[in-house]
Amino acid sequence: MSPTRILITGGGRGIGRAIALRFAEPGVKICVAARTSAELDKVVEEIEAKGGEAIAAQCNLRDHGSIEAAVFRAVDFFDGEMDLLVNNAGIFDVKPLEECDPEFIQRHLEVNLIGAMQVTQEALAALREASNARVVMINSTAGQQGYPGSTVYCATKYGLRGFADALRLELQDDGVQVTTIYPDSTDTTIFDGVDLELDRSAMDKPEDVAEVVWRCATGAETRTDVPVRG
Ligand SMILES: NC(=O)c1ccc[n+]([C@@H]2O[C@H](COP(=O)([O-])OP(=O)(O)OC[C@H]3O[C@@H](n4cnc5c(N)ncnc54)[C@H](OP(=O)(O)O)[C@@H]3O)[C@@H](O)[C@H]2O)c1
């Protein structure tokens, strides 16, 4: 059965938007959360155009109060039960370690790791209320192998993988499943301004990642750790 009450962080563009649109259909309620209201509002309209119901929850993952408010808003919209939480929001940049100042490190940890932990914490009661809930972490191949120039990003994604592995065990008797998805390079705005030579046309598309999330959430894919390629 496909989930009908879904919270997606970073749902305003890129992979998060594609996931939202993959699930959007009549009977489905989706809350998209991120900082940029204009992008969220547009995705809400796109979801509604496909017959789904949606709300935008403006949220900065670097601010715990903002996370609390956004998840509260989502859970209220879902009448207390959440079937699917997608921890998708993330940031990426490439820099040698000696150029990663404390703010850079702090920002990456807060958005990519601490934010996902806190969103999950806030959503736990509503996930437990649903009969067959799932948490999906949008990780990265950088959560499985190191890349030069990506020490901080890799550390956040390895951290996210550890969080997911422990959470899966912690929730195994609660009917809440935890899945980690590992996208390869995907053509989104995450690469805007990043100092890398890239062939965006060779990258995966956000819809490729969304399809994997769909397969996991509907039971067609049963692995706990799922690559997007292969
Ligand atoms: N694209 C790739 O090649 C690739 C590969 C592997 C894994 N991933 C992972 O996939 C996920 C989505 O990335 P993407 O490629 O779709 O990136 P994107 O196009 O840049 O979208 C990132 C989303 O995260 C949100 N976000 C960023 N900072 C935030 C904050 N402080 N608070 C709340 N939301 C915030 C952004 O919205 P606002 O800026 O409006 O807040 C946006 O909606 C990330 O976790 C990324 O690490 C991407």
The ligand as an SDF file (V2000), in Angstrom:
LIG
                    3D

 48 52  0  0  0  0  0  0  0  0999 V2000
   22.0940   16.1670   -6.4440 N   0  0  0  0  0  0  0  0  0  0  0  0
   22.9620   15.2030   -6.2130 C   0  0  0  0  0  0  0  0  0  0  0  0
   23.8770   14.8900   -7.0030 O   0  0  0  0  0  0  0  0  0  0  0  0
   22.8590   14.3840   -4.9530 C   0  0  0  0  0  0  0  0  0  0  0  0
   23.5870   13.1880   -4.8790 C   0  0  0  0  0  0  0  0  0  0  0  0
   23.5120   12.4420   -3.7240 C   0  0  0  0  0  0  0  0  0  0  0  0
   22.7240   12.8580   -2.6780 C   0  0  0  0  0  0  0  0  0  0  0  0
   22.0400   14.0380   -2.7760 N   0  0  0  0  0  0  0  0  0  0  0  0
   21.2580   14.4590   -1.6250 C   0  0  0  0  0  0  0  0  0  0  0  0
   19.9320   14.6780   -2.0250 O   0  0  0  0  0  0  0  0  0  0  0  0
   19.3190   15.6220   -1.1730 C   0  0  0  0  0  0  0  0  0  0  0  0
   18.5770   16.6700   -1.9960 C   0  0  0  0  0  0  0  0  0  0  0  0
   19.5250   17.3530   -2.7780 O   0  0  0  0  0  0  0  0  0  0  0  0
   19.1970   18.0860   -4.1430 P   0  0  0  0  0  0  0  0  0  0  0  0
   20.2160   17.6480   -5.1080 O   0  0  0  0  0  0  0  0  0  0  0  0
   17.7670   17.9490   -4.4870 O   0  0  0  0  0  0  0  0  0  0  0  0
   19.5620   19.5840   -3.7230 O   0  0  0  0  0  0  0  0  0  0  0  0
   18.8550   20.9940   -4.0150 P   0  0  0  0  0  0  0  0  0  0  0  0
   18.2530   21.0150   -5.3690 O   0  0  0  0  0  0  0  0  0  0  0  0
   19.8530   22.0290   -3.6550 O   0  0  0  0  0  0  0  0  0  0  0  0
   17.6800   21.0040   -2.9340 O   0  0  0  0  0  0  0  0  0  0  0  0
   17.9880   21.0040   -1.5710 C   0  0  0  0  0  0  0  0  0  0  0  0
   16.7310   21.2120   -0.7660 C   0  0  0  0  0  0  0  0  0  0  0  0
   17.1160   21.2690    0.6280 O   0  0  0  0  0  0  0  0  0  0  0  0
   16.5810   22.4640    1.1940 C   0  0  0  0  0  0  0  0  0  0  0  0
   17.4440   23.0170    2.2410 N   0  0  0  0  0  0  0  0  0  0  0  0
   18.7290   23.4130    2.1350 C   0  0  0  0  0  0  0  0  0  0  0  0
   19.1380   23.9850    3.2880 N   0  0  0  0  0  0  0  0  0  0  0  0
   18.0740   23.9380    4.1290 C   0  0  0  0  0  0  0  0  0  0  0  0
   17.8570   24.3850    5.4640 C   0  0  0  0  0  0  0  0  0  0  0  0
   18.8030   25.0340    6.1770 N   0  0  0  0  0  0  0  0  0  0  0  0
   16.6410   24.1740    6.0150 N   0  0  0  0  0  0  0  0  0  0  0  0
   15.6480   23.5630    5.3180 C   0  0  0  0  0  0  0  0  0  0  0  0
   15.8030   23.1210    4.0620 N   0  0  0  0  0  0  0  0  0  0  0  0
   16.9950   23.3230    3.4700 C   0  0  0  0  0  0  0  0  0  0  0  0
   16.5020   23.4340    0.0040 C   0  0  0  0  0  0  0  0  0  0  0  0
   15.5380   24.4620    0.2160 O   0  0  0  0  0  0  0  0  0  0  0  0
   15.8790   25.9310    0.7430 P   0  0  0  0  0  0  0  0  0  0  0  0
   17.2110   26.3160    0.1810 O   0  0  0  0  0  0  0  0  0  0  0  0
   14.7320   26.7370    0.2460 O   0  0  0  0  0  0  0  0  0  0  0  0
   15.8850   25.8060    2.2450 O   0  0  0  0  0  0  0  0  0  0  0  0
   16.0420   22.5120   -1.1080 C   0  0  0  0  0  0  0  0  0  0  0  0
   14.6330   22.3650   -1.0810 O   0  0  0  0  0  0  0  0  0  0  0  0
   20.4330   16.1720   -0.2850 C   0  0  0  0  0  0  0  0  0  0  0  0
   20.4040   15.5550    0.9680 O   0  0  0  0  0  0  0  0  0  0  0  0
   21.6970   15.7670   -1.0330 C   0  0  0  0  0  0  0  0  0  0  0  0
   22.7940   15.6110   -0.1650 O   0  0  0  0  0  0  0  0  0  0  0  0
   22.0750   14.8060   -3.8910 C   0  0  0  0  0  0  0  0  0  0  0  0
  1  2  1  0
  2  3  2  0
  2  4  1  0
  4  5  1  0
  4 48  2  0
  5  6  2  0
  6  7  1  0
  7  8  2  0
  8  9  1  0
  8 48  1  0
  9 10  1  0
  9 46  1  0
 10 11  1  0
 11 12  1  0
 11 44  1  0
 12 13  1  0
 13 14  1  0
 14 15  2  0
 14 16  1  0
 14 17  1  0
 17 18  1  0
 18 19  2  0
 18 20  1  0
 18 21  1  0
 21 22  1  0
 22 23  1  0
 23 24  1  0
 23 42  1  0
 24 25  1  0
 25 26  1  0
 25 36  1  0
 26 27  1  0
 26 35  1  0
 27 28  2  0
 28 29  1  0
 29 30  1  0
 29 35  2  0
 30 31  1  0
 30 32  2  0
 32 33  1  0
 33 34  2  0
 34 35  1  0
 36 37  1  0
 36 42  1  0
 37 38  1  0
 38 39  2  0
 38 40  1  0
 38 41  1  0
 42 43  1  0
 44 45  1  0
 44 46  1  0
 46 47  1  0
M  CHG  2   8   1  16  -1
M  END
$$$$
